[in-house]
Each structure stands twice: as structure tokens, then as C-alpha cells.
Amino acid sequence: MRLRTILFVLALLAFLSASVGGYSYYLSVSESAFKQFEAQGAAAAEAMTTRLSSLLAGHQRAARALAGLKEVREGLIDGRLEALVRANAVIEHFQQALEVSACYVMDRDGKTVAPSKSRTPNGFGGQNDAFRPYFREAVQGRATVFMGVGVTSGGRGIYYSHPVRVRAQEDPVGVVVVKASMEALEREFRRASNGLSFLVNQHGLIFGANREEWLNQTLWKRTPELFAGIAEPRSLGDGLWNQTGLEMRENHRAADGRGNEYLIYQAAIDRFPGWKFVNLVSVTEFSRKAFDPLLRTGFPIVIALCVLVGLAVLVLYTTASSDIARQKETANALRASEEKYRNILENIEEGYFEVDLAGNFTFFNDSICAMSGYGRSEIRGMNNRAYTSPETAKRMFSVFSEIYRTGRPATMLDYEIIRKDGMIKSLELSASSMRDSAGNPVGFRGIVRDVTERKRAEEALRESEEKYRTVLEANPDPVVVCDRESRVLYFNPAFTRVFGWTLEERLGRPLERFVPEDNEAETKVMLERLMAGESFFGLESRRYSKGGQILPVSVSGTVYRDRDGNPVGSIINLRDITEQKKLQGQLQHAQKMEAVGTLAGGIAHDFNNLLQAVQGYAELLSRAKPTDHPDCAGLQKILNAARRGAELTRQLLTFSRKVESRKRSLDLNYEVHEVQRLLERTLPRMIDIELHLADDLKIVNADPVQMEQVLMNLAVNSKDAMSQGGRLVIETKNVILDAEFCKTNLGSKPGEYVMLGVSDTGHGMDNRTIAHIFEPFYTTKGPGKGTGLGLAMVYGIVKDHEGYITCHSAPGVGTTFKIYLPAVDEPAEIPEERTPITRVKKGSETILLVDDEEFVRDVAVQLLREFGYTVLTAANGEAALEIYRKEHGRIDLVILDLIMPGMGGMKCLGELLKINPQGRVLVASGYSAGGPAREAIDAGARGYLGKPYDIDKMLTVIREVLEKLAGGVTVH
């Protein structure tokens, strides 16, 4: 009994000792498993954020590069169709090269002006996204990355925006946006198969997940106010978002509404504030992975130890304890080693595989599945012939045969596999042999890298280089690329065409004798600005050509940098602005002439009113005196002076194109012959007149009187230049003004013209004189020998006929005027017979005279009353309407001045006709019957009187209007 009791006690003690030891082993292993699981989860989260940050940063760099392109900046600055088309081409190229959803350029107001999908139903052209956060940030000068839902497509995407600046430190002129799809990110989430994986934005909204049902939900419970803040900018789509229902708990755990617990692993994404990668692992899953192996291995060992120790009592217990300790240490080491290398293989981007000697898969990691698109069960046992073309299979066989024969590792660069979905992937392979313990080959192991994106990028880079070389070659402006020492690295064919040097002559050498001495200082400043990183545009300067000619140029420059951002050279655009400077001079002259014409027209109108008083009062006084009265001679001189003044105002109005042209289809040769007969009687005999007229001359639409005036004025000008005699040549011919001529002659338009030329052999003019010859009152003649209005009238008549006039002259050579009038495809009209002037009749009707000038009203009232008319007067349009409302029943005619302060004549005319649609209104103006007077006649006026009034003609027109039937129009 004693021995049995001792043995029982010893066995019990041994069992208890083994139990305690087993429990201690359980605690030690569980704690170690939990720590290892925690470390793996944190490491996996950090690795995932690194990959996500790399993906996001790549597209962010692309957006920055796109914002720096010249075409994008020019499209935003210029805004014309041609510039936007070039910007659009660059955008579409980027979109295709990067394989992103869209690229587009927005102006400062948020309107899309250059989209990459402009020809698709879902294009962004013309769309305004000023409310988008990524636009608001970028237009303030801050590049941003934002998750959003497309306005048109409704699809999720990541928007990379970057400001576009013309110069550093200046406000952006627009924004470029690159929209990338979620495909690359979601591929990373599919790889993160351990639990639930999310990409969460700064609002806590799930934007990416490895399970679609979790998308567009907030990870943690949020307030209604936060949801309202998310919905306001509409950048994450419309509608309400659900909540996952997860709540944070202590010890990095979370729980849902059903009581399920999760371990939380999260890490912030570098360079993207507020964005996180979150991984949730079920606690149940953790327990299964951590403790099931323990139960399968540790528990049987403990039971076995208990039994052995109980049978062997103290001696066997001691031995068994030692064995357990060694087995525990070995198992932990083996488990740690296997887990370490399994983690390495499963987390590397490269694919790892093992195949037997026949090429059949025996082992592989998840990256192999991701590259091929096949599942694990499909790949196991698969041969390389199943996912490659026959040619690639032969190459692989050759590589593996070489490895088998030599035993040395080998590589296989740039080969393609066919994924399960049919897509082609480009890979690189590094392989070596596997041997058994006896050293015999049993298979091969290898690492493969997916180089598809790299190959696409290389191809895109080659295409981009070729494209921009083509752009430079086709650029009409000279472009030169230099290093930091101003040595030539490249210039385009336009540089050779403009400046003469060839690239072979100057490659690797500085451009000698290129910058004139006067421009060296400013050029040095330009280069210093470039090397400091500052670009400049459109600076005017001068440069030598190879032949020594100095050319005016517009210089634009920018620096180009190496991969580290260091300036290594400059790109200079030199636009030849010789023609532009010439056109600027022509434009300034045309604007000056237009301003002078406007001034002259205004002066002439007011002067006409003054002449009206002088002429009117003089005629009244003259009529009141007998013909032999001593005052009649003085009054006649006053009338002559007034008429001479009226002629001057008519010339001024002709220059300012405010005199009506009575145009018809005209044969200029006929007019030249008519003027020739007149000139032969008026020009000195020592001046010979020569005609060189085209036989088949085309017809023009012109006023014959004004054409006669043009010829006479030019002939008189030539006569004054040939005081010692000479030759006057008048020629006509048909010409075609092409685009090249019109490009360098401002105001001309391409088409068929008739050229009228007048040349002389006189003393000629210098350039300074030519610049002023068409200006009113400019004359080189002495006092009293000319008004300076002859050539001004010629200029005004030519412009009124939509023609173009040039003057070529030089001192001692003579002068040639060439007038180009548009040709018309019509037969010439035969001049009408002039009707004789009839005797003025008296009348008895009532006339309402409306004029703001008191002396004009006074003269007209006296004159009209002298011829039997009853006259009512009004000083403005408002007073005229008041009188007409009361008296229109007895008012037979209204004489209405068109140019008055307050209510103008046109508005007054409309109100008069509203009161009495059948009323007779005669409009008066210092301008011609064209312009406002023509508008008044079209609006219902019965006739027109030009100021200053000729009394006989005025009375004749009044009678004609009063005696004509309704609807008749009389113009004087």
C-alpha cells in the first residue's frame, strides 16, 4: 500500500506538474502568436500605405508635368480655337500615355476649355466645375489630390489638380486635372486579402475597399452635420451615405452592431494628409489562425507527457520535461522561419514560383496569381505553354535547358504572357535550378517582374519625344536650345530659314555675332533670369542674321532642368516681328486717320450750323434790297464766303466718310477719258498726259462724281510737284490682291480689284511727308496755295468705296498713287440725264420747324414766312411733341433736325409718327443722306435736307414733299 500510494502521489504530482507546464506553454505560445500577428498586421498596413503613396504620387507628378507644358499655358492665355486645339492634342496624348480616365484644362472660372474626351458623350468640354474642391485649391496655387465621383460618368476616381502659371509667383491662369480610375488601388486591395481593407478619405468616407458592399460608407459613426458638409460640394456624388455601424473600443479593437469584434491596423498615407489605409481582422479569425495549430500540436504533446511521466514517475518526468522544452524551441524556430519567408514571398510585388523539370507549377505566391489572372487551384500543375504563345514557350524552353545543362542562373528579358482575361503582360524572368540532397536537378525556381507599365511608359516617352521633335520642326518660329554656357544643342529649321545658320555649323558652339552691341546688356539679364528659374515671354529685342542684317524679334525663354531639378540650359523662342512692326505702324496710322476723321466730321457738322446762319441772313438781306443797292456787293461776298465754307465742310465730311456716295456700276476707263479732256484744258502745256488703260477692265461700284474728284485732286497734286514740267501717267488694270499682300497691308482684303494708278515725275516726297499726306489741312505748299484737303478727300472717298490706297515716293524720283477698288460682276450703267431745276413756288401750309439752334430757326422762319408759310418752332424734341399733340391736325409738314441735345431727332421722329402715322416729316442734318439720315428715311421720314440750306433748293424740296402722295421720298 505504501509503495502504491507513493507511486500514485508521484504520478498525481507528475500529472499536475505536466498540466501546469502545459498551461504555461499555452500562455507563452498564445502571447507570442498575438504579438507576431500584431507585428504582421502593422507591417502589412505600412507596406500597403507605401504602395498607395507611390501610386498616388506618380499621377501627381504627371499633373505637375502637364501644367508646365507650353501648349497648355498658351491655350489658357490665348484662348483662341487654334491654341485650344493644340492644348487639347497634348491633353489627349497624356491621357492615352498615362492610361487614366481623363485629363482636362480649366480656366480661372472653372470652365473646362481643353478636355481629353472632347469627342465622346461623356466629355468634359464646356463644363463648369468651379465648385469642385480640387479646383478651388489649385486655382489658389495649391496642388491637390482629391477623391471624387465624376459629374458625367458617376464613377469613382482620384483627381490630381495642379495650378498653371505663366510665370513663377504669379496667380494661376488655370488648372490642369488628371482623373485616374480606382483600378490600380483596387488591385492593391485585392492583394490585401487578410481581413477587410479600406482606403478612407479625410471625411472618414470609405473610397476604396476589397469588398464592394463597404464602399461609400463612413467607417465610424458620424454626425448629420458631417454628412451635410460632405454633400455640399457634390465632389463625392449625390445622395445620402450609409454608416458601417462600427464603433472604436480599447486595445485597437472595433465592434459592429452584431457584436463581432475586429483588430484594427491603420496607417496614414505619406504626403496625403487625412487619408488612411485601414485593415480590420476578425478576432475570431485571429483566434483560429493563432490557436488551432497550438491545439493540434501542443495538446497531444501535453497528454503524452502526462501519460509517460505518470508511468515513468520522477525519472521519466525529468527526461520528458527536457524533451518538451527542446521540442518547443524547435517548433517555435521552425514556425518563425516558415512564417518569415512566407510573409516575404506573399508581400513582395515580384512573382515567385517553383516548377518541376517539365515546367509544371509546384509552388507560387499570390503575385503570380495577380499577374496571370488565374486562381491558385487553376495555376497548380499548369505548364508555361498554357499561358504563353508558341514562340515564347520555345524561348522559355531554351532558357531552362541552358540552366539544366550548365547549372548557372539565367535571365529572360521582355517576354509576354497571356492572362486569363486575354490581356497581354510583359515580364522579366530570373531563374535557377533546384536540386535534391544528392545534388540532382529536380526543378526550377524563379522570380518574375511585371514590366508592362514600364514598357508602356518607355513607349509613351519615345512617342512624346518624337511628337515634340515634330512640333519643334514644324514650329514657324525659330527655336534654339543651349546649355548653361550658351553653346548650341539644337535649333529648328525655322531658325535656319530666318537667321541663315545651319545646325551643323553651330552645334556645340556659341552663336557668334548674333546679339547686337546695343542689346547685349538686356540679353545678359534674360539669361540670368532663365538660370534663376524664371521664364519670360514676348520681350522685344534685336538679333543679327548670318548675313549681318539686324532683325527685330520677340524673345521668349524658359529653363530646362535635369531629373534632380537643377537648371542645365535654356530654350529660346525668337519670333521675327519685322512684318508685325510694319503692321503696327500701319495700324497706328489707320487709327490716327479714323480719329481725325471723327473729329473732322464733328467740326463740319457744327460749322454747317454756323454757315446756315451766315448764309441765311445774307440771303434774306440780299432779297430785301434792290439789285442796285450799294450793300448788295458786300452781301454777295458774304454769300460767296459762306458757300466756300460750305464747300470746305463738304470736303471735311468727304474725308470723314459722312457724305453720301451715289454709286453705280462704273467703267473707270470712261471716267479717265472724261477727266483727261478736262485736264488737257487746265494743266500747263509742259506736262504730258499719258494713259495706259486695260482693254478688258472690270467694272467697279463707284460714284462717278467722286471718282472724277479723286482723279482731279491727284492730278492737281502732281501738277504742283512738276513746276518745271514732266509727265503725268494714269493707268488702269485688273489685279488680284492675295493673302500675302493683305497680310502686310493693313485694311486690304483678298479678292479681285481694279487698280487706278496716277504717277508723276515730280520732285517726290520723303517718308516723313508720306506719313502725313492724307491728314486734313496738312500741306507742303506755301500760305494761300492750298487747303490741305485734296488728298484727305481722296483718302475718304477710297475708304468709303471699301478700297485701298498706297503711295510710293522718294525725293527726286516722283510719286505714284495706286487705288484698288473691288471689282463687281455687273455691266456698266449709262449716266442719267439731269432734270432741269423748276421755278420755286410759294405755299400756304403750316410748318413745324424743330432745331436747337436759335439763329437757324430765326433764319428759316423769316424765309418760310416770306414764301407764304405759317411757321411754328420748337427748340427740342420734347417741345416739338407737345406742340404736335395739340396742333397736328393743322400742321402739314415737320422740318426736324436730326442732331439735337436731349431727345434726339430719331426718337422724336418715331414719337411724331406714333401720333400721326400719315404725318409728313422732312429731316435735316449737316451730314449726308447716308448714316442717320438714311435710317430716318427708312423709319418713315418723307425727305432729307442738307445743311447749310440753299434757299431755292430748300423751298423746292418742301413743295415736292407737300405735293407728293403718301409714301413718296425726296432727298436733297
Disulfide bonds with the S-S distance in Angstrom:
none
